[in-house]
Every structure is written in structure tokens, then in C-alpha cells.
Amino acid sequence: MAEKKFARTLVTAALPYANGPKHIGHLAGAYLPADIYVRHKRLKDEEVAFICGSDEHGAAITIQAIKEKTTPRAIVDQYHELLKTCFHELGIEFDIYHRTSEPIHHETAQDFFTTLYNKGWLREDFSEQYFDEEAGVFLADRYIKGTCPVCGNPDAYGDQCEKCGSSLSPKELIRPHSTLSGSQPVLKPTKHWYLPLNEFEPWLRDWILKTHEKDWKPTVYGQCKSWIDSGLQPRAVTRDLDWGVQVPLEEAKGKVLYVWFDAPIGYISATRQWAKDRGEDWEKWWKSEDTRLIHFIGKDNIVFHCIIFPAMLKAYGGFILPDNVPANEFLNLEGDKMSTSRAWSVEMQQYLADFPGKPDALRYYLCSNMPENKDAEFTWRDFQARYNNELADILGNFVNRAAVLTHKFCEGKVPAAGESGESEKEILEALRNIPRQVSEHLEQFRFKAALAEAMNLARAGNKYMADTEPWKTVKTDTARTHTILNLSLQVVANLSVLMEPFLPFTAKKIQQLIHTEEIKWKELGSTQLIPEGTQLEVFPILFQKIEDSMIENQLEKLHGQQKPEAAPAQPVIPIKPDISFEQFQAMDIRVATILEAEKVQGADKLLKLKLDLGNGYHRTVVSGIALHYEPENIIGQQVSYLANLQPRKLRGIVSEGMILMAEDPETGALRFVSPLPKAGEGATIK
């Protein structure tokens, strides 16, 4: 089947929550790949809109305002401006960076609710919700704290434990208490409106599982499949809260739209504002079949963008659906999960302050190390090595050498090109092929591969100059030297455009120095981008080396700012009788990755897991962890797998081995036993 051609592309990046600064993991997860993709589209003169904005509603912001003795408005005003500034300084150039607190958003979100309500899609139901009798209010999930049933963290919220990452409901918490009064809340009935996701299940199964198995990332497709196969449930679209979009019903006083419902509508309201400012029709971006919609997100937002938001759009009617959702995995930091609350992160504004004038250094490293299909690792020493050995020694060296030699031998003017010979064959072939390869990778959301190909042109340029040695030929053959330098400068010009999606600040600087600011992608491969006689500016060193002291300072800062966690006292667990070394050797324990997870019908405690042991080899295991983990939250989790345990049948399913779990001695919670950092699938555990 021929690939569909689109007239325009609408690109959205996940709305960051405006309750604090964001770290570089967020940048690598959604915003940098989106920006690279959009810049490439713009260079190709394609019609594209890049939409984002601050997510400014929800209980977390109201709780923060209470703690800081201020207002939710003051909180979101502060962090909206911070985020907007950081994105701009890192070269993330949205067409609009909007706010969900703007009137046009409230209007758009209320229209969505009203339309779904009038069409009969929203169902009223009563549920028991915790009520603070001292404060006299129903408590949103984030207003409730207690002990996490999974990891024992005493400060888990009613919707999620920020220590272990488990999704929770308030009723699962041990010893819950209100964050408003500190008292123990009581359960009382309250009315809410629900979106019946279960009724969209057949349509979602057709649209996702039959249509997007080949073009969506395995993690995205797998997580969606796991959710759908587990059975979708109605989901409340309202909550009892005073900060947010008011529910547009007379009988819903004191209720607002649940933030998960109103936040994705922020893409639409932002587009409306952007189109209004430009005097054009916003509907062609959201309701025209020749518009391609792409959501850039992190993997923690897959379900909202692939299942829930599309169901909302389908229920409303007339909207296009996302063509692709290239969600990235997580970026870890120095061997541990990045977390602002634990002070184990590198925040965007922190990097900008500590490395002034080096936004492209971070963009380069994050792209070359992007967590596209599995979690990636940020280390400061690898950042330094990649910057010094690749950006400075390969790209910077070639560009500066071509410019310096032109100033030295040709008074800084682009010399005339002579006849190409055998020596030019390799560089000319690279010049013809690499731009096409880079473009193909970018269109398929393979950003690491695209950047690697772009760098290959710089490598080819260095090799060409090393092979032809213009500093020697100038003594005997001036025309030959001019040919070498002309072609080298043409490669520099090509590189300045090729690198623009990845390194926009560096690209612009090079283009200003060689006076080629208006070159487009379709011109790449040409050897006539810089006219003969063009006077080059004096080139500075593009990439000043990052010294060891700068990296040591970052490591000291990171370890110094981390908040220590007091280790809870653990009871002594009796050790089982000794076994022989031969008995231990008989156990074949491997590293495996969970590809699929689903609940076993009729068994509350069991999950059916599909494990990847590498090289295309898969195993099925039935594990008693369903009370501790939701299936959709463990896709991609690495586990320790006992591979040579005799298979046995559980609930009609043959379980081929066992995954190893650690049991918390205080809470009984089960935790995965996983390698850190990640190991290759099939690696043996000794």
C-alpha cells in the first residue's frame, strides 16, 4: 500500500507540568526530538506547526501553593516563565508555548465536556472518595498521603509513589491521612462524570492493534496492547477541586475537569490561539485528513496519548487522530533514575547557568545518547568525552581547518574550483548520499542514527583534507590547493545545514561566517553553495574543550545536593540451609526484558509475562505479582529470570521458568531484581 501523502504536519510536545523546573531527562524524552524533527521539516519547506505549553491545573499545584503559603496562580506564573525561557535558550523553538490557564483553553475544554455530555458519552456515577471532616472538603488523590503498599515509602501520594513509581489509588495506601489537616479522612459518596473507555475498546483494538503494529515503536504498541488486552475501564473526567477548568454544569458546582482530561485539549486550545494570532483557520490543523498529527512524549504518557485522548477525539467527532506517537524511554543519571524530588537530576536552568554558551553541547550529547528504544544513561564524563572527542575534534576541527587554510593561502576568499579527480571521489559520494540518509532517519524518528550520519560527513571532510594535504600542495600546485579548499568549504556549507536540526546555534554561527544563511535542505549535495570570491569572516574556535575541573565540579555538586534517605531498620531474616556450589551452578539465571504483560483471567494475583532473552528468543512466565504491579507499568522492565526451572501449568498457561523478586520484610511488597545499569538480554547472572 502506498504511503499516504500529507499537506502539513502538526507536531505536539508533552505539556510540562508548571509546578517546578524540568530536568534534562524531560528534554531528551520529548522536547529535543520534537525540535529536531520540526527543524528538519522547516528546512525542507514543509508546512509544520510546533505546539506546546504549560500544564497548569491539578492538585499537585494546589498542594505546593499551600506548602509555600501562596496561590496556584503565583506558582504557575513563576514556572511557566522559567520553562519558556529554558526551552528558548536551549533552542527548542515552538510556534507557540501556551498555557492551560488561558481563557481560550477553559473555553475549549468546557466545549469538549459539553459536546461529549450532550452526545451521551459521559456517564454519571457515585464513587466513594476520601473526605476531610476537619477541612470540610473532598480530597483529590494528591491531597492524601500514606504508606506505599509496594515499597513502604511513608510519604506516598494517593495517585503515585514518587519513590518506587507505582501507580496507586488512595484506598491502597496504608494509614492514609489528609495533607490539609493531617487527620485521617473518611470515605463518603460523591458524584462524578465518567468516560466509558470500555465502550471504545473494539474501535481502539482495530485502530491501534491492526493499523499501527508496524509503524509505532514496540514499547508504544506493546503498552497499548497490554492495556487493551487487560480490559479498559470507565475513567472519571471530573474531580472535587477548586483550581482548574470548572465543569460547565449547574449541578457540578465545586468540581473541575480532571487534569488528565483537560491537559491534552491544551494542544487544541494552543493551536486555536496560534492560528488566531496568524489570522488563519485552526481547524485545518485538527480536522483535515491531509494533516499529519504527531505527539512527542515520554513513555510514562503513552496511555494518555494513544488510548485516552484518541477516545476523546473520537467521541467528539471530526478530529484527526495521531499518526504516530514516537515516545522515548527514560534517561538515567550516573547509574540511577533521575528525580528532582531526590535532588538527583540536572535541571535545564542549572545546565544553562553552569555551561553558558554551550546549549549545542547538551543537544549533541542528548541526541547521540537519546533513549529511543530503551533507557539511556547520562554521565558527566561521557558528556565531556563526546563533546571533546567528537564535536571539537571532528566537526570543529574540520570547519576551522578549512577556514584557517583559506585565510592563510587565499586571503580568506573562497578560491575557484578546478577539476575533480580520483582524490575527490569519496568525499563527493558522501556529499551526495549522506543528506538523503539523514533525512530518511529523521522521518523515521531515528535521531541517533541521523546525527551519526551527519557526523560522518565531517569525518569524511577531515579524511579528505588529511589525504590531499593542501598545506603541501600549495608549494607546488596552487590550482590544486584551490580545488581542495573550495570543495572543503562546500562541505562546510553543507554541514552547516545538515547540522542545523541538531546544533542550531553552531549552524547559524557557521552560516554567518561563510555568508550562506538561506540554504535549504533540497540544495544539499551541491558543490556550489558558496560562490567563488566570497570573503570569509575570521573563524573563532567553535568548541572550546570542556576541562576536567568542570566535570568534577558537576559530580561534586550532584552528590552534594542529593538528599540522604534514612534506611529503615530491617528485621533479621533467617538464612536457609547451605547449598553446594554445584547446586548453585545448576541454576541458569538470565537477564530478560518484559515485552508484554497481562492479567490472568480469574486469578487476582497472577500476571502472564512475555520475556525477551535476546536474539529473538522469547519465553512465557506466569508470575504472582499482579497485586504489586499494573501490567502497563512494567513493559520494558528488566528482570532476573530463572530459565531452567521445570515448566508447569498455571491456570491453563504453561509457565516456562520464574522471575526472581525481592520481598520487603516489613511490607511484603515485591520488587524486581534488575541489573543497574541495564545489561543485554540473555546476559547470565553469576
N, C-alpha and C positions, 0 to 999 in steps of 0.2 A: 504494500500500500504506500502511495506517495506521501511524503511528509507534508503536513499542512503548512501553507504559507500564511504568515500573519502580517498585517499592515503596521502594527505597532506593538510595543511591549510595555506592560505595566509591571514594575518591579517594586515590591514592598520589602522592608526590613523590619523585623520584630520590634514592636514599640517598647523601648526600655522603660522600666518602672521608675518613676521620678521620686524615689524615696532615698536616694543616695548616689554616690559615684559608681561608675561601672568599670570593671577591670578588663584587662587585655584579652581574657578568655571570651568575653562577650564580643569584643572586636573581631577576633578570629572566627567566632561562631557564625555571625550573621552579617555584620556591617562591612567588613573589609571585602569578603567575596562579592557581596552585592554591589559595592562601589566599583570593583574591578570589572565586573560584568557590564555595568551600566556605562562605564568609560569606554569600554570596547565598542559597545553599541553606538555611542555618540561618534566615535572616530569613524565608524562605518556609515555615518549619516543616516542611521535608522531612527525612527520616531520612538522615543522611550521616555517614560516618566518614572522618577525615583521618589517613592513616598515613604515617609516615616514620621515619627513624632513621639512625644512623651505620653505614657500611660499614667494618668494622674488620679485615678479613683481607687477605691478599695480600702479594706480595713487596716492593712499594714501602715498606710499613710496616716490614718486617724490615730492609731496607736502611737506612732512616732511623734505626732503632734502633741499628744497627751504627755508623753515622756519628756518632751522638750519644752512643755508649757507654752506652746504656740498654736497656730492654726494649720489645718491641712493646706490651705491656700499658700501660706508662707513657706511650707515645706516644698510644695511642687513648684512654686515660683523660683526658689533657690536652685533646685536640682535641674529644672528644665533648662535654665540658662547655662549651668555648668556642663550638662551633657551636650547641648547645642554647640557650645564653644569648643569642647574637646573634639567632637566629631569634625568640626571645621578645621581645626589645627592639625588633625591627622589626615586631612584630605578626603574625608567622607563627604561628598557633595550631593546632598539630597536636593531635589527640586523644591521640596517643601519639608520643613521639620515642624509639625503641627502640635496641637495639644488636645487631649480629650476633655479638658475643662472648658474649651471654647463653646460659645452658644451654638455654632453650626453643628458641632458634634452632638450636643444634647438633642438638638432638633432631629438629626439623622438617626440617632439611636432610638429615640422615642417613636419615630416613624416606623422603624423596624419592628419594635414591640407591638405597636398598634396594628400594623399590617398583619403580622403573624396571629395576633389576637382575633382580629376580625375574620381571618380565614379559618379560624377554629383550630389552629396549630398549638396554641398554648392551653394547657390543662391546669385547672385549679386543684390544689390538693393541700391537705393539712399534714404537717410533719411536726414531730417533737423537736424542739430546739431549746438549747440551754438559755435560761432566763436569770439575770442577776436581780434578786429581790431587793438588795440594798440600793442598787443604781436605778432599778425600775425599768430595765430595758432588756430586749432580747440581745443575745451576744452573737456577733459574727464569729466565724471559726477562729479568726486571728485574735479575738478578744479572750480566748480561752487558752490556758496553758496547763500542762500536766506532764506526767512521766510517759515517755515514749514506750509503747509496748514492744518495740522491736529492739532498740538499743539501750533503753534505760535512761536516756537523757532526761533530766528532771525539768528542763525548760522547753519541751516540745510544744509547738503551736497546735491548734485544733485542726489545721489542714495539712501540716507537714512538719516533720522533724528536720531541722536545719543541720543537725549533727550527722545523721545517717542518710538523710534524703528521702525517707519513706513518706509516701502519701498517706494521710490519716484522715479520720473523721473524729469530731470531738468526743463521741461516745467510746472511742477506742482508748482514749487517754486514761492513764491510771492517776487517781486523785486529781481530777480537774479542778481548776479554780479560775475565777474571773480576774482579768488583768485590770479591770476598772476599780473593783472594791477589794479584791483579794479573797472574797467569800466563795464558798462552794455553790455553784449555780444549781438550779433545779430545772428539770425538763418540763416544758409547757407547750401546748399545741399552738402553731402559728400557720397562717395561710400563705402559700406561695404559688407562683405560676411556673409550669414545667414545660420544657421542650421534649416531646416524646421521641428521643433518638432511636428507640427500638423500632418505631414505625418507618424509619429511614434505612433500616438495616438492609433490606433487599436491594434498594437502589444503590446504597454505598458499596455493597458487595459487587454489583455489576460495574459500577463506575471505577472503583479502585482495583479490586482483585482481578477483574477481567480486562481492564484497559491499561493499567499502569504497572504491571508486573515487570516489564522490560525497561521502561524509561525512568522509573523512580528508584532512588537508591535502595539497596537491600534493607538498610536499617529503617527507612521510612516505610517501605512496603511491609516489612515484617512486623513493625509495631502496629500499623493499621490492621493487618490481618489478624494479629493476636487479639486486638480489641473487638473486632467484628466477630471473630470465631467464639469469643468468650460471651457474647451477647450484650448488646447495648442497652442501657437503662435510661429512663427519663431523667432529665437534669434541670434543676431549678435555675430559672433565669432572673429571679428576684431575691433580695435579701433584706433583712431588717438592719438598716444603717442610715445615717443622715448625711453622708458625704458621697456624692455620686450623681448619676442621672436619675431623676425622680421618675418612678413608674407612672405613666400617664393614665391612671385610672382613679376615679374618685374614691373607690373602696381600698386603695393601696397607699393611703397616707402613711408617711414614715418609712416607706420602702423605696429602695433604689434598684436599678438594674445590676445584676451580679457583674463583677468586673470582667469575668471571662466572656460575658455576652457583649458588653459594650466596647471592650478594647479592640477586637478585630474590626468592628464597624468604624473604628478610628481611621482605618485605611481609606474607607469610602468618604468620610467627612473631610479628611485631609485633601483627597483628590478634588472634592467639591470646592474647597477653598482655593486650591491651586488653580483650578480651571476658571473659577470666578475672577481671580486676580488677573488672569490672562485673557479674559473675555471669550472663553470657548466653552463648549458643551462637555461637562464631566461624564455624561452617560456613555459617550463613545469609548471611554476607558474601562467601563464596568459592564456595559450591556451590549457591546458589539462583538459578534462572533469572530471578527478578524483582529481582535486584541488578544494578545497572549499574556496571561497573568502568572507571575512567578513570585512565590513567597520565599525569602531567605530567613531562616530561623536556626536556632539550636535544637538539638534532639529532644529537649525537655518540652518543646512546644509542638511536637508533631501532631498529637491527637487533636489539639485545638484547631490547627490549620488544615488538616487533612480530613477530619471527620466532622467536628462540631460546626466550624464556620461554613464549610460547604453545605451542611444540612440547613443552616440558617438561610443561606443564599437560595438554596433550592426551595425552601418553604416560602420565602418572599416571592420568588419568581422573577424571571427576566434578567438575572445576573449571570455573567460568565463564571466558570469555576477555575481553580488553579490548574494550569497545565503541568506545572512541576513545582515541587517543594524540596529543593536541594539542601536539606537540613544537615548541618555539620555536627560532629561529635564534640566532646569536651576537650579543652586544653588544660592540662595539669601543670603544676608549677613545682619544679625541683622535687619531684617524686611524690607529690601529694595533691589532692583535689583543691582547686582554687576556691577560696572562700573569703569574702570581705568580712563577714562576722567573726571569723577566727583570725583576721589580720594576716591571712596567708594569700596574698594577691599582689598584683602590680596594677594599680589603678591608672586609668588613662591620664588624668591630670598629673599624677605622680611622675609618670614617664616623661611627659612633656616638660615638666619642670627640671628633671634630672638630666635630660638629654636634649637641650634646646637646639633647634635647627636640624634635628635628626628624625623627623616623622617617617621618612622613607626607610630608615634603618629598621624601624619596627615593622612597617608594612612589608618589607622584603622578608624579614625573618618569619613573620607570622604566615605569609603566603607560602614560603618554601617549606614550612613546617605545619601547614594547615591540617586540622583534624577532619579530613573529608570523609573517610570511611571507617576510621577508628580513632580513639582518643590519642592525642599527641602530647608531647612533653615540652614545656618551655624551661630551659635552663640558661642562666646568665652567661655561663662560659661558652655554651654552644652559640648563643646570640652573638657574643664577641667574635668567635671563630668564623661564623658565617659572614658577618659584616666585614671583618678584616681580610679574610682569605678569598671571598667571592666578590662582594660589592667593590671593595677597594682594589684588590689585586687583579681582578679580571675586568670588570666593567670600567672602573675608574682608571685603571692603568691604560687600557686601550684608548679610551676617549682622550685622556690627557696626552698620551704619547703622540697620537695623530695631530693634535692641535699644536703641541710644542714643536714638533718637527716641521710643521707647516710654517710656524713663525720663524724658525731657525733657518730654513732653506728657501722659503718663498715669501718672506716679509709678511707672513700672516694672511696672504691671499690664496684662495683656492686655485691651484695650478690647473693647467689644461690636461686633459686625459689623452693618453696615447693608445696604441693598440694593445688589447689584452692578449696574453699568451697563456702557455700551459700553467704558469705560476698562479694565474687568476682563476683557473677552472674551479677549484674547491670553494673559494670564497664566493664566487658568483652563484654557484649551485646552492650554497647555504642562504644567500640573499634571496634567491627565487623561492625556496621551499619553506624556510622557517616561518615567515609571516603567516602562510596558509596553515601550517601545523599549529601555531599558537592560537589562531582564530578557531580552528576546529576543537582544540582542547577547551577553550573558553566557552564555546557554545554548548559543550557537554559538561560544564561545571567542573572541569578538571584543572583547577587553578595551579596546583603544584607543578603539574606537567607542563602547563603553558609557560610558567615562569622559567622552568628549567630549559625549555626550548629557546626562549628569548635570550637567556644567558649563553646558550650555545652559539648564538651569532657573535656575541662579544668574545667568546673563546676562539671562534674561527677568525675574528679580526686580529686578535693577538698572535695567533699562529701565522697568519698571512704576513704580518709585519716582521715576525721573527724569521720567517723563511726567506723573505725578499730583501731584508736588511737595507732599507733606504738610506741609512746613515753611512753605508759603504758605497752604494751605487752613485751617490751624489758626487763622489770624487772622480767617477769615470763616465757616467751616463746620466746627465741632468734630466733628459726627457723620460728616462725610465723611472727616476726618482719621482718626477711629477705624476706619472701614471699611478705609482704605488700610493702616493699621498692623496691624490684625487679619489681613488677608489676607497681608501681607508676613511676619508671624510664622508663619502657617500654612505658607507656602512654606519658611521656615527649618526648621520641624519636618519637613517632607517631605524637605528636603535632608539633614538630619541622618541620616535612614535611608537615603536614596538613596546617600549618600557613604560609608556605613559599610563596605561591602566594600573600598573603595579607601583610605579615610582613617579607620581605626577609632579612632585616638586623638582626632582632631579631632571626629568624630561623637559620641563619648562625652562629650567636653567640652561640646559644644553641648547635648546632651540633658540633662546635669546642670544647665546654666544655665537651661534653659527647663522643666525638670522633666517630661520625656517619655521616660523610659528604656525603656519597654516596647512601643513601637510596632513593628508587624510590617509586612512588605512588602505584604500584602494591603490594608492601610489607606491606602497611598499614593494620592494624588489627592484625599484628603479635605481640606476646609477647616475641619475641626473637631477637629484633632489636639491643639490647646492650648485648654483650657477658658477661657472668659471669666473674668477676675479673677485668673488665675494670676500670682503675683508672680515676675518675672524676677530672676535674680541680676545683679550688675553684670558686664558683659562685658569681659574683657581683649581686647587686640588678638590675634586668633587667629594671625596670621602676621607675625612681625617680619621686616622686609626683610633680605635677605642682602646685605651690603656688598661692594663691590669688593675690599677688602683680604682678605676671607675666601677669595675665589676666587683671587686672586693667590697667596695662601699655599698653596692646594692645587696650583696649577700649578707653583710653585717646588718643592714637596715631591715632586711626581710626577717632574719632570725631574731633581731632585737625587738621587732614590733609584734611578733606573734604572741597571742595571749595564752599563757600556760593553762592547761586544764588539769585540775586535781584528779588524780586517778582514784576511783572509788575502791574501797577495801574489798578484796575478793576472798570468799571462803576457800579453805583448802579442800581440793577435790582429791579423794584417794586415787592413787595411780594403780592401774590394773596390773596383774601379774606380768612378769618379764616374758618376752618372746625372744626367740633366737634371731640372729642377723639373717639367717637363711629364710626364716618366716617373713621378715620384713622385705627381703629381696623378692619374694614371690609376689608381692603386691605391685601391680603395674598402674602407677598413678600418673596421669597426664594433665596438661593444661588444655581446657576446652572452652569454647565460647558459645553462649546460648544464642541460637539463631531464632527459635520460636518458642513460645510458652503459652499454654492454655490450661484452663481449669478442667479437671476430670469430672465428667458429669456424675452427680450423685455422691461425690466424695469431697467434703469440705476442706480436707487437709492436703489434697493431692494436686500437683501440677504435672502436666505432661510437657517435657522439655525435648527440643531437638538440639543436639550439640554438634558443633563443628570441631573436628580433631585435626583439621588441616588437610591439604591436598585433595579436597572434595569428599573426604570421608566423614560420614555423619552417624550418630548414634541416638537412639531414643531412650530417655530415662524418665521414670515416674518418681517424683520426689515429694516428700511430705512437708512442703514449705509454703503451702497456699495461705496459711493464717499469718504468715510473716511478710509475704511479698505479693504485690499485684503483678500479674503476668506481663503487662505492658511496660512495667518499670525495670524489668531485668533483661530485656533484649540487649544483646551486646556485652553482657556481664561475663567476665572470665571466671572460671571455676576450676577447682581441683576435682578430677574425675577418676574414680577407681574403675579402670577399664576391664579388668579380668575377673570381676565378680560374676559368679554364675547367674545367667539371666533368669528372671522369674516373672510370672504373670500377675499383674495387679489391676483389678477392675477390667479385665479383658485386654489389657495392654501389656505387651512384653517389654519389661524394663531391662535394658542392656547395660547393667552396671549401676554405679551410685556416685552422686556428687557429694563431696565432703563439706560439712558445715561445722562452724564453731557455735556452741551453745553458751550463752551468757549465764553464769552461775547464779546471778541474782534474779534476773527477769525471765530466764528461759528462752529469750529471744535467740533466733538463729541468724548467723551471719555467714556470708560467703568466705571461703578461704581462697584468696586470689593472689597471683604474683604482682609485685609492685617494683618497678614499672611493669607494664604488660609484657608477657612472653608470647612467642609464636604458638599458634595452635598445634597441639600434638607434642609440645615440649614435655620431657619426662621430669617428674619430681623425685628427687633423690634425697 
